[in-house]
């Protein structure tokens, strides 16, 4: 699949519009966002599209949902999680790795998520992989993975940079699997967080589940030395294979 910088998901554009409004003080920390109908009208978008963007903003720690209040803007998002450097398709495969199917291989501009976790500059171009993991004929997880910009990888992990740049984007492997394979002799460190969420309309359609299906969201950042080289989100709906978790404080 060809890598192209021209394709940008609409939900990412909407996400950035709202994130920019938060950073510009339109919605300051502690404030409550307008209701979905009002905000959709103000932004000129559909409510399903808005709901997807709000869900991503909530997952990235910019928003919280308070019962009886609505969505409020966070100041400092909490962190909790586990550390495990192993491709998700192997980690939850119970000895039999899940099958990997590529949905999208492209290049994206940074969002708040990648700016925060990959320290990406505003003009950076980041490789983005969207992947479905399946086992026993059913979709088990949806993965979104971003690599650091090429110039960063060339300095911090040239073997990983070459693996992504010089070889065709593999259809049946994850970006983390490519990183692990390219890291023989290169020490890696990772930090991940685990939160509860809902699939939402788009991801529910991709996984063949209702939009309101509960799910576990795993956010993972992998570093080579002090430099973050990969950031990922893994969505595991109810009924997915068990995920082993090592809790850390």
Order of alpha helices (4+ residues) and beta strands (2+ residues): alpha-alpha-alpha-beta-beta-alpha-beta-alpha-beta-beta-alpha-alpha-alpha-beta-alpha-beta-beta
